[in-house]
Amino acid sequence: MCRNIRTLANFDPPATEDEIHASALQFVRKLSGTASPSRANEEAFNSAVEEVTAAAARLIRSLTSSAPPRNREEETAKARERSMKRFA
């Protein structure tokens, strides 16, 4: 359920709004225990997603690091290798 919640800080290029929103959506889904809310809860669910997106964007944009920015392709390759070892 949390496949899109991943590290977004210190990448070059920086995390996109879509990546931050996808992570926020997964976070709210995890907290609420549902992938899609009922009509009665839809407004609260969507509001929470927007609030978490805004907070996450502020956090990601304000973090600083003395480490060099990470490369997306290298990090993806590392994750694939870990996954292959784990599920082989």
C-alpha positions as CSV (number, residue, x, y, z in Angstrom):
1,M,0.0,0.0,0.0
2,C,2.9,2.4,0.6
3,R,4.8,1.9,-2.6
4,N,4.9,5.6,-3.4
5,I,6.2,6.7,0.0
6,R,9.9,7.0,-0.7
7,T,12.7,9.3,0.1
8,L,12.2,12.5,-1.9
9,A,14.9,14.8,-0.4
10,N,18.3,15.6,-1.9
11,F,17.7,14.6,-5.5
12,D,18.8,16.3,-8.6
13,P,16.4,17.3,-10.1
14,P,14.3,17.9,-7.0
15,A,11.2,16.0,-6.3
16,T,8.2,17.1,-8.4
17,E,4.8,18.1,-7.1
18,D,3.4,14.9,-8.6
19,E,5.9,12.8,-6.6
20,I,5.1,14.6,-3.4
21,H,1.3,14.4,-4.0
22,A,1.6,10.6,-4.7
23,S,3.5,10.1,-1.4
24,A,0.9,12.2,0.5
25,L,-1.9,10.2,-1.1
26,Q,-0.4,6.9,0.0
27,F,0.3,8.2,3.5
28,V,-3.4,9.3,3.9
29,R,-4.5,5.9,2.5
30,K,-2.4,4.1,5.0
31,L,-3.6,6.2,7.9
32,S,-7.2,6.0,7.0
33,G,-7.0,2.3,6.1
34,T,-8.7,2.7,2.8
35,A,-7.6,3.3,-0.8
36,S,-10.8,5.1,-1.7
37,P,-13.0,6.8,0.9
38,S,-16.8,6.6,1.0
39,R,-18.8,9.6,-0.2
40,A,-19.3,10.6,3.4
41,N,-15.6,10.8,4.0
42,E,-14.4,11.9,0.6
43,E,-14.1,15.6,1.5
44,A,-12.1,14.9,4.7
45,F,-9.9,12.4,2.8
46,N,-9.1,14.9,0.0
47,S,-8.5,17.7,2.4
48,A,-6.1,15.6,4.3
49,V,-4.2,14.7,1.1
50,E,-3.9,18.4,0.2
51,E,-2.7,19.3,3.7
52,V,-0.1,16.5,3.8
53,T,1.0,17.4,0.3
54,A,1.6,21.0,1.3
55,A,3.4,20.1,4.5
56,A,5.6,17.5,2.7
57,A,6.4,20.1,0.0
58,R,7.5,22.6,2.6
59,L,9.6,20.0,4.4
60,I,11.3,18.8,1.2
61,R,12.0,22.3,0.0
62,S,13.5,23.4,3.3
63,L,15.8,20.5,4.0
64,T,19.5,21.1,3.4
65,S,22.3,18.6,3.1
66,S,26.0,18.7,2.8
67,A,25.9,15.4,0.8
68,P,25.9,15.6,-2.9
69,P,22.5,15.2,-4.6
70,R,21.5,11.7,-5.3
71,N,20.9,10.4,-8.8
72,R,17.4,9.0,-9.5
73,E,18.6,6.3,-11.9
74,E,21.3,5.0,-9.5
75,E,18.8,4.9,-6.6
76,T,16.2,3.1,-8.7
77,A,18.8,0.5,-9.7
78,K,19.8,0.0,-6.1
79,A,16.2,-0.5,-5.1
80,R,15.7,-3.0,-7.9
81,E,18.8,-4.9,-6.7
82,R,17.6,-5.0,-3.1
83,S,14.2,-6.2,-4.3
84,M,15.7,-9.0,-6.4
85,K,17.8,-10.2,-3.4
86,R,14.8,-10.0,-1.1
87,F,12.3,-11.8,-3.3
88,A,14.6,-14.1,-5.2
